Amino acid sequence: MTNQEFIKVVAAVAVKDWVQRRIMLPSVVIAQAILESGWGKSELAFKAFALFGIKKNGWTGKVYIKVATEQRPDGSYYNVDNTEWRAYDSWDESIIDHNTYIATRQLSADILRYEPIIGNTDYKDVCELLRACGYATSLTYPEKLINLITKYNLTQYDVIVEECEKVSTLKIAIDAGHGLKTAGKRCLKKLDRNETREWVLNDRIADKLEALLESYNCEVLRVDDTTGLTDVSLSNRANKANKWGADIYISVHHNAGKYGRSGGGIEVYYYSSKAERKTQAQLLYNDIIRFTALRGDRSTPVKKYPYAVLRKTNMPAFLIECGYMDSVDDVPVILSDAYATKSAHGILDFLVDELKLVKIKEGAVSTESVSTSFKVKIIDDSLNIRAGAGTNYDIKGVIKDHGIYTIVETSGNWGRLKSGAGWISIHSKYVSRV
């Protein structure tokens, strides 16, 4: 893991927690994690998932025992053997507990030890207070934190939080086409024995896009029935967006017409005769293709067509056919959760560029999750495969062969296996990148 990758991992949790609880300024939390864990390579970070050197102090969870090195007021050092340190199941847990520790550690029955730090937005002041309040014994602790914050421009993660008060809020209407009970509108049975309904595929992409947009200065309105039970009329969908005053309209669909043959691919439709609308549709198509690569055999993938939701809406509107439900090529792709995630990220990139969206906080779906696939070699003798990204998910299997595996999606210190078997920890304790 590079230094920048480490910063992003810590920042994702630090920013989210700051937005929710306003305890520790993200720049300081990141600097502390760098300093105290040696960029995630210290013994505590490696063996106890602890990015911060917090001693047990009433902690009822896991502990890790190792020597502690302390500094006296005169500058000399001394060791304390068999010191118990807090241990965790993930770095995310370590970051959250660190902030909770700052928020709850008491100096006396009615005085919080770190009260001057809680919610403080002056990073230099916070760094000095950490030393003054007794968090660290090192005489140079504040100076080291400030240097790290300056060198790596960590205050950018503080600005993300404050920007929400400085930018206008844009309105985005999202439409998952059709409904669960709409006649037809399903995957071809010989290609998908479950005959997955189109609305399910549409809704999955719409949900992911909505979650991604939580990070930006916008509001989202779903104009379809998000339960799928009602196929809302096209006029009602358009009217709902018009009445709300949406700035842009995105309708998500999946196509048919291949009848089990090869070919297929993504298409983007627009209706307005304005030259800029065709250009926008082409940019939207390009962004989705960049993430999904599902070109198929479309000779004209960007088209003008009078679909009702394109004709009846007052704002720029685009309808996306995200692949063919009866294409032998497309079906195995569009059924995967990874494809839905990539599609959502492609649409997101278009919206960010087109509307000049500003990221103001961390959202529910990380943009890191669809970056670049990579291979890892298992160095642990027995590595669990879990149903999701975390130890709270069920164990689905165990890897014991020290083999090489491909990771196609990441979430913190977890990676999803290309085989679809599940998720494994990609911490350097268990794997090495190939």
C-alpha positions as CSV (number, residue, x, y, z in Angstrom):
1,M,0.0,0.0,0.0
2,T,1.4,3.4,-1.0
3,N,1.4,6.4,1.3
4,Q,-1.4,8.0,-0.7
5,E,-3.5,4.8,-0.6
6,F,-3.0,4.7,3.2
7,I,-4.2,8.3,3.5
8,K,-7.3,7.6,1.5
9,V,-8.2,4.5,3.6
10,V,-7.9,6.5,6.8
11,A,-9.6,9.6,5.4
12,A,-12.7,7.7,4.2
13,V,-13.5,6.7,7.9
14,A,-12.1,9.9,9.5
15,V,-14.2,12.2,7.3
16,K,-17.4,10.2,7.7
17,D,-17.0,10.1,11.4
18,W,-16.3,13.9,11.6
19,V,-19.5,14.6,9.6
20,Q,-21.6,12.3,11.9
21,R,-20.1,13.1,15.3
22,R,-17.8,16.1,15.0
23,I,-15.2,14.7,17.4
24,M,-11.8,14.8,15.8
25,L,-10.7,16.9,12.8
26,P,-9.9,14.5,9.9
27,S,-6.5,16.0,9.1
28,V,-5.3,15.3,12.7
29,V,-6.7,11.8,12.8
30,I,-4.9,11.0,9.5
31,A,-1.6,12.5,10.7
32,Q,-1.9,10.5,14.0
33,A,-2.5,7.3,12.1
34,I,0.5,7.9,9.9
35,L,2.8,8.8,12.8
36,E,1.7,6.2,15.3
37,S,1.4,3.2,12.9
38,G,4.3,4.0,10.6
39,W,1.9,4.2,7.6
40,G,0.1,1.1,8.8
41,K,3.3,-1.0,9.1
42,S,3.9,-1.0,12.8
43,E,3.6,-4.1,15.0
44,L,0.3,-2.9,16.4
45,A,-1.1,-2.0,13.0
46,F,0.0,-5.3,11.5
47,K,-0.9,-7.7,14.3
48,A,-3.6,-5.9,16.2
49,F,-5.2,-3.7,13.5
50,A,-4.4,-0.8,15.8
51,L,-3.4,2.4,14.0
52,F,-3.1,4.3,17.3
53,G,-1.2,3.4,20.4
54,I,-4.1,3.4,22.9
55,K,-3.5,1.5,26.1
56,K,-6.2,-0.7,27.6
57,N,-7.6,1.9,30.0
58,G,-10.9,0.1,30.8
59,W,-11.2,-1.4,27.4
60,T,-13.1,-4.7,27.4
61,G,-12.3,-5.8,23.9
62,K,-9.2,-7.5,22.5
63,V,-5.7,-6.6,23.8
64,Y,-2.2,-7.0,22.4
65,I,0.8,-7.1,24.7
66,K,4.0,-5.4,23.8
67,V,6.6,-3.0,25.4
68,A,5.7,0.7,25.6
69,T,8.4,3.4,25.2
70,E,7.7,6.6,27.1
71,Q,9.4,10.0,27.3
72,R,10.1,11.8,30.5
73,P,9.8,15.6,30.8
74,D,13.6,15.9,30.7
75,G,13.6,14.2,27.3
76,S,15.0,10.8,28.3
77,Y,13.2,7.6,27.4
78,Y,12.2,4.5,29.4
79,N,10.4,1.2,28.6
80,V,7.3,-0.3,30.3
81,D,7.2,-4.1,29.7
82,N,4.0,-6.2,29.2
83,T,1.9,-3.1,28.3
84,E,-1.7,-4.0,27.2
85,W,-2.8,-2.2,24.1
86,R,-6.3,-2.1,22.5
87,A,-6.7,-4.5,19.6
88,Y,-9.3,-4.6,16.8
89,D,-10.7,-6.6,13.9
90,S,-10.1,-3.8,11.3
91,W,-8.4,-0.4,10.9
92,D,-11.9,1.1,10.5
93,E,-12.8,-0.1,14.0
94,S,-9.5,1.3,15.3
95,I,-10.2,4.8,13.9
96,I,-13.7,4.9,15.3
97,D,-12.6,3.8,18.7
98,H,-9.8,6.3,18.7
99,N,-12.3,9.1,18.2
100,T,-14.6,7.7,20.8
101,Y,-11.7,7.5,23.3
102,I,-11.1,11.2,22.7
103,A,-14.8,12.0,23.2
104,T,-15.2,10.0,26.4
105,R,-11.9,9.8,28.3
106,Q,-12.5,11.5,31.7
107,L,-10.1,13.5,33.7
108,S,-12.4,13.4,36.7
109,A,-16.1,12.5,37.3
110,D,-17.4,15.6,35.6
111,I,-14.5,16.7,33.3
112,L,-13.5,15.3,30.0
113,R,-9.8,15.0,29.5
114,Y,-9.9,16.0,25.8
115,E,-12.8,18.4,25.9
116,P,-10.9,21.3,24.2
117,I,-10.2,19.0,21.3
118,I,-13.7,17.8,20.6
119,G,-15.1,19.7,17.6
120,N,-12.1,22.0,17.4
121,T,-11.5,23.1,13.7
122,D,-8.0,24.5,14.2
123,Y,-5.6,21.7,13.4
124,K,-2.6,23.4,14.9
125,D,-4.4,24.0,18.1
126,V,-5.7,20.4,18.2
127,C,-2.1,19.0,17.7
128,E,-0.8,21.1,20.6
129,L,-3.7,20.2,22.8
130,L,-3.1,16.5,22.3
131,R,0.3,16.9,24.0
132,A,-1.0,19.3,26.6
133,C,-4.0,17.1,27.5
134,G,-1.7,14.1,28.0
135,Y,-2.5,12.0,24.9
136,A,1.2,11.6,24.1
137,T,4.4,11.9,26.2
138,S,6.6,12.7,23.2
139,L,7.8,16.3,23.5
140,T,7.8,16.7,19.6
141,Y,4.4,15.0,19.0
142,P,2.6,18.3,18.0
143,E,5.4,19.3,15.7
144,K,5.5,15.9,13.9
145,L,1.7,16.0,13.4
146,I,1.7,19.5,12.0
147,N,4.6,18.7,9.6
148,L,2.7,15.6,8.3
149,I,-0.5,17.7,7.8
150,T,1.4,20.3,5.9
151,K,3.5,17.9,3.8
152,Y,0.6,15.8,2.6
153,N,-2.0,18.6,2.4
154,L,-4.2,16.8,4.9
155,T,-6.4,19.9,5.5
156,Q,-8.1,19.1,2.2
157,Y,-10.1,16.5,4.1
158,D,-11.2,19.2,6.6
159,V,-12.4,21.4,3.7
160,I,-14.5,18.6,2.3
161,V,-16.7,18.8,5.4
162,E,-17.0,22.6,5.5
163,E,-17.8,23.0,1.8
164,C,-21.4,21.8,2.3
165,E,-22.2,25.2,3.7
166,K,-20.7,27.0,0.6
167,V,-22.1,25.3,-2.4
168,S,-25.6,25.2,-3.9
169,T,-27.7,22.1,-3.8
170,L,-28.5,20.6,-7.2
171,K,-31.5,18.3,-7.9
172,I,-31.1,15.0,-9.7
173,A,-34.1,12.8,-10.7
174,I,-33.4,9.1,-11.0
175,D,-35.8,6.7,-12.7
176,A,-35.5,2.9,-12.5
177,G,-37.6,1.8,-15.5
178,H,-40.7,-0.3,-15.2
179,G,-41.8,-2.4,-12.2
180,L,-41.6,-5.9,-10.8
181,K,-44.9,-6.9,-12.4
182,T,-44.5,-5.3,-15.8
183,A,-45.3,-7.9,-18.5
184,G,-42.2,-9.3,-20.2
185,K,-39.2,-7.2,-19.1
186,R,-37.0,-10.0,-17.8
187,C,-33.8,-11.9,-18.7
188,L,-34.1,-14.8,-21.2
189,K,-34.7,-18.0,-19.3
190,K,-32.2,-20.1,-21.2
191,L,-29.5,-17.5,-20.2
192,D,-30.8,-16.8,-16.7
193,R,-32.8,-19.6,-15.0
194,N,-34.1,-17.0,-12.5
195,E,-35.5,-14.8,-15.3
196,T,-34.4,-11.8,-13.4
197,R,-36.8,-8.9,-13.8
198,E,-35.5,-5.8,-15.6
199,W,-36.7,-3.6,-12.7
200,V,-34.4,-5.5,-10.3
201,L,-31.4,-4.7,-12.6
202,N,-32.5,-1.1,-13.0
203,D,-33.2,-0.6,-9.3
204,R,-29.8,-2.0,-8.3
205,I,-28.0,0.6,-10.5
206,A,-30.3,3.4,-9.3
207,D,-29.7,2.5,-5.7
208,K,-25.9,2.5,-6.1
209,L,-26.0,5.8,-7.9
210,E,-28.2,7.3,-5.2
211,A,-25.8,6.1,-2.6
212,L,-22.8,7.6,-4.4
213,L,-24.5,10.9,-4.8
214,E,-24.8,11.2,-1.0
215,S,-21.2,12.4,-1.1
216,Y,-22.1,15.5,-3.2
217,N,-23.9,18.8,-3.1
218,C,-27.2,17.4,-4.4
219,E,-30.6,16.0,-3.6
220,V,-31.9,12.9,-5.3
221,L,-35.5,12.1,-6.1
222,R,-36.6,8.7,-7.2
223,V,-39.6,9.1,-9.6
224,D,-40.3,5.3,-9.8
225,D,-41.8,3.2,-7.1
226,T,-38.7,2.1,-5.1
227,T,-40.5,-1.1,-4.0
228,G,-41.1,-2.1,-7.6
229,L,-44.7,-3.0,-6.9
230,T,-46.2,-0.3,-9.1
231,D,-45.1,0.6,-12.6
232,V,-45.5,4.4,-12.3
233,S,-46.8,5.9,-15.5
234,L,-44.3,7.7,-17.7
235,S,-46.3,10.9,-17.5
236,N,-46.3,10.8,-13.7
237,R,-42.6,10.2,-13.6
238,A,-41.9,13.2,-15.8
239,N,-44.4,15.4,-14.0
240,K,-42.9,14.5,-10.6
241,A,-39.4,15.6,-11.8
242,N,-40.8,18.7,-13.4
243,K,-42.8,19.7,-10.3
244,W,-39.7,19.1,-8.1
245,G,-37.6,21.3,-10.4
246,A,-34.9,18.7,-11.2
247,D,-31.7,19.9,-12.9
248,I,-31.2,16.6,-14.7
249,Y,-33.1,13.4,-15.3
250,I,-31.5,9.9,-15.5
251,S,-33.7,6.9,-16.5
252,V,-32.1,3.5,-16.1
253,H,-33.2,0.5,-18.3
254,H,-32.0,-2.7,-19.8
255,N,-32.8,-3.7,-23.4
256,A,-33.9,-6.8,-25.3
257,G,-34.0,-8.0,-28.9
258,K,-31.0,-10.3,-29.4
259,Y,-33.1,-13.5,-28.7
260,G,-30.1,-15.4,-27.3
261,R,-27.6,-14.4,-29.9
262,S,-24.3,-12.7,-29.3
263,G,-23.8,-8.9,-29.3
264,G,-25.7,-6.3,-27.4
265,G,-24.1,-3.4,-25.4
266,I,-25.0,-0.1,-23.8
267,E,-27.1,2.6,-25.5
268,V,-27.9,6.2,-24.4
269,Y,-30.9,8.1,-25.7
270,Y,-31.8,11.8,-25.7
271,Y,-34.6,13.8,-27.3
272,S,-34.0,17.5,-27.3
273,S,-32.8,18.9,-30.7
274,K,-30.3,21.1,-28.9
275,A,-26.8,20.3,-30.1
276,E,-25.5,20.2,-26.6
277,R,-27.9,17.4,-25.6
278,K,-26.3,15.0,-28.2
279,T,-22.9,16.0,-26.9
280,Q,-24.0,15.3,-23.3
281,A,-25.5,12.0,-24.3
282,Q,-22.2,11.0,-25.9
283,L,-20.2,12.0,-22.8
284,L,-22.6,10.0,-20.6
285,Y,-22.1,6.9,-22.9
286,N,-18.3,7.4,-22.9
287,D,-18.2,7.5,-19.1
288,I,-20.2,4.4,-18.6
289,I,-18.2,2.5,-21.2
290,R,-15.0,3.6,-19.5
291,F,-16.1,1.8,-16.4
292,T,-17.9,-1.2,-17.9
293,A,-16.4,-1.7,-21.3
294,L,-19.8,-3.2,-22.4
295,R,-19.7,-1.9,-26.0
296,G,-21.4,-4.9,-27.7
297,D,-22.1,-4.5,-31.4
298,R,-24.0,-1.2,-31.4
299,S,-23.3,0.8,-34.5
300,T,-25.1,3.8,-33.2
301,P,-25.1,3.6,-29.4
302,V,-26.1,7.2,-28.8
303,K,-29.4,8.1,-30.4
304,K,-32.2,10.6,-30.5
305,Y,-35.6,9.0,-29.7
306,P,-39.0,10.4,-28.4
307,Y,-39.3,8.3,-25.3
308,A,-42.0,9.9,-23.0
309,V,-39.6,10.6,-20.1
310,L,-37.3,12.4,-22.6
311,R,-40.1,14.4,-24.3
312,K,-42.1,15.3,-21.2
313,T,-39.4,16.5,-18.9
314,N,-38.3,20.1,-18.7
315,M,-34.7,19.5,-17.9
316,P,-31.8,17.6,-19.7
317,A,-33.0,14.0,-19.7
318,F,-31.2,10.8,-20.7
319,L,-32.4,7.2,-20.9
320,I,-29.7,4.5,-20.6
321,E,-30.1,0.9,-21.8
322,C,-27.5,-0.8,-19.7
323,G,-27.1,-4.0,-21.8
324,Y,-29.3,-6.7,-23.3
325,M,-31.3,-9.1,-21.1
326,D,-31.4,-11.7,-24.0
327,S,-27.8,-11.4,-25.2
328,V,-25.6,-14.4,-24.6
329,D,-22.7,-11.9,-24.1
330,D,-24.4,-9.4,-21.9
331,V,-26.5,-11.4,-19.5
332,P,-23.6,-12.9,-17.4
333,V,-22.2,-9.4,-17.1
334,I,-25.3,-7.4,-16.3
335,L,-26.4,-9.9,-13.6
336,S,-23.3,-9.2,-11.5
337,D,-23.3,-6.7,-8.7
338,A,-19.9,-5.5,-9.8
339,Y,-21.4,-4.4,-13.2
340,A,-24.1,-2.5,-11.4
341,T,-21.4,-0.7,-9.3
342,K,-19.4,0.1,-12.4
343,S,-22.4,1.4,-14.2
344,A,-23.3,3.7,-11.3
345,H,-19.8,5.0,-11.2
346,G,-19.9,5.8,-14.9
347,I,-23.1,7.8,-14.5
348,L,-21.7,9.5,-11.4
349,D,-18.6,10.7,-13.3
350,F,-20.9,12.2,-16.0
351,L,-23.0,14.0,-13.4
352,V,-20.0,15.3,-11.5
353,D,-18.5,16.8,-14.7
354,E,-21.8,18.0,-16.2
355,L,-23.3,19.6,-13.0
356,K,-19.9,20.6,-11.5
357,L,-20.8,18.7,-8.4
358,V,-18.7,19.2,-5.3
359,K,-17.8,16.4,-3.0
360,I,-18.7,17.4,0.6
361,K,-18.5,14.1,2.5
362,E,-17.8,10.4,2.2
363,G,-20.7,8.4,0.9
364,A,-22.0,4.9,1.3
365,V,-20.3,3.5,-1.7
366,S,-16.5,4.1,-2.1
367,T,-15.2,5.2,-5.4
368,E,-12.2,3.0,-4.7
369,S,-14.4,-0.1,-5.1
370,V,-14.2,-0.1,-8.9
371,S,-10.7,1.1,-9.5
372,T,-8.3,-1.5,-10.9
373,S,-8.3,-5.2,-10.4
374,F,-5.1,-6.7,-9.1
375,K,-3.7,-10.0,-8.0
376,V,-2.6,-11.1,-4.5
377,K,-0.7,-14.1,-3.2
378,I,-2.0,-15.6,0.0
379,I,0.7,-15.7,2.7
380,D,-1.6,-16.7,5.6
381,D,-1.9,-20.5,6.2
382,S,-5.7,-20.3,6.6
383,L,-7.5,-17.2,5.3
384,N,-11.3,-17.0,5.6
385,I,-13.6,-16.2,2.7
386,R,-16.5,-14.1,4.0
387,A,-19.9,-13.2,2.5
388,G,-19.1,-9.5,2.8
389,A,-16.3,-6.9,3.6
390,G,-15.9,-7.5,7.3
391,T,-15.5,-10.0,10.1
392,N,-19.2,-9.6,10.9
393,Y,-20.1,-11.5,7.7
394,D,-20.5,-15.3,7.6
395,I,-17.5,-17.5,6.6
396,K,-18.1,-19.1,3.2
397,G,-14.9,-20.9,2.9
398,V,-11.2,-21.0,3.7
399,I,-8.1,-20.6,1.5
400,K,-5.1,-22.8,2.5
401,D,-3.2,-23.1,-0.8
402,H,-1.0,-20.0,-0.7
403,G,-2.2,-19.4,-4.3
404,I,-2.6,-16.3,-6.4
405,Y,-6.1,-14.7,-6.6
406,T,-7.6,-11.8,-8.5
407,I,-9.3,-9.0,-6.5
408,V,-11.9,-7.1,-8.5
409,E,-13.4,-4.8,-5.8
410,T,-12.1,-3.3,-2.5
411,S,-13.7,-1.9,0.6
412,G,-11.1,-0.7,3.2
413,N,-8.9,-3.7,4.0
414,W,-11.1,-6.2,2.2
415,G,-11.2,-7.4,-1.4
416,R,-13.8,-9.3,-3.4
417,L,-12.5,-12.4,-5.3
418,K,-13.0,-12.5,-9.0
419,S,-14.4,-16.0,-8.7
420,G,-17.4,-14.7,-6.8
421,A,-16.6,-16.9,-3.8
422,G,-16.7,-13.9,-1.5
423,W,-14.4,-11.4,0.3
424,I,-11.0,-11.8,1.9
425,S,-8.8,-9.6,4.1
426,I,-6.2,-7.9,1.9
427,H,-4.2,-6.6,4.8
428,S,-0.4,-7.2,4.3
429,K,-0.6,-9.6,7.3
430,Y,-2.5,-12.1,5.1
431,V,-1.6,-11.3,1.5
432,S,1.0,-9.7,-0.7
433,R,0.4,-8.0,-4.0
434,V,1.7,-9.7,-7.1
